[in-house]
């Protein structure tokens, strides 16, 4: 029983739930662009957050935005 419980805890720690936590459709009809964020959580504990950009030129294909520092 301890082995099964340990396996369930390990599987829960290695996996998480992903959900879209926010979107910005405000000017999408005018510009054709959109931004949204996708968070990965384990219960109430946030693990990561990613921002995606959907351009007007490639409808239906969104790319992960990255911070560029100079």
C-alpha positions in Angstrom: 0.0 0.0 0.0 2.9 2.4 0.8 4.4 1.7 -2.7 1.1 2.5 -4.4 0.7 5.7 -2.4 4.3 6.7 -3.1 3.7 6.1 -6.9 0.6 8.3 -6.8 2.5 11.1 -5.1 5.4 10.8 -7.6 3.0 10.8 -10.6 1.2 13.9 -9.1 4.5 15.7 -8.6 5.7 15.0 -12.2 2.4 16.0 -13.9 0.3 19.1 -13.7 -2.8 20.7 -15.1 -2.5 23.4 -17.8 -5.1 26.0 -18.3 -5.5 29.3 -20.1 -5.6 31.8 -17.3 -6.0 35.0 -19.3 -6.6 36.2 -22.9 -6.6 39.6 -24.5 -9.2 39.7 -27.3 -9.8 43.5 -27.0 -8.4 44.7 -30.3 -8.3 41.3 -32.0 -11.1 42.1 -34.5 -9.3 45.3 -35.5 -5.7 44.1 -35.6 -6.1 40.3 -36.1 -3.6 39.7 -33.3 -4.1 38.0 -29.9 -2.2 37.2 -26.7 -2.9 34.7 -24.0 -1.2 33.1 -21.0 -1.1 29.4 -20.2 -0.4 28.4 -16.6 0.7 24.9 -15.4 -0.3 24.1 -11.8 -0.2 21.3 -9.4 -3.4 21.8 -7.4 -3.1 25.4 -6.2 0.7 25.5 -6.6 1.8 27.3 -9.8 4.6 25.6 -11.6 5.1 27.7 -14.7 3.4 30.4 -16.9 3.9 31.0 -20.6 2.7 33.8 -22.8 1.6 33.0 -26.4 1.3 35.4 -29.4 -1.1 34.7 -32.3 -0.2 36.9 -35.3 -2.5 38.1 -38.1 -0.3 36.6 -40.8 -0.5 33.0 -39.4 -4.1 32.5 -38.2 -4.6 29.5 -36.0 -0.8 29.2 -35.2 0.4 30.8 -32.0 4.0 31.0 -30.9 5.5 31.2 -27.4 6.7 34.7 -26.6 10.1 35.1 -25.2 11.8 37.9 -23.2 14.8 39.3 -25.1 17.3 41.3 -23.0 20.1 43.3 -24.5 
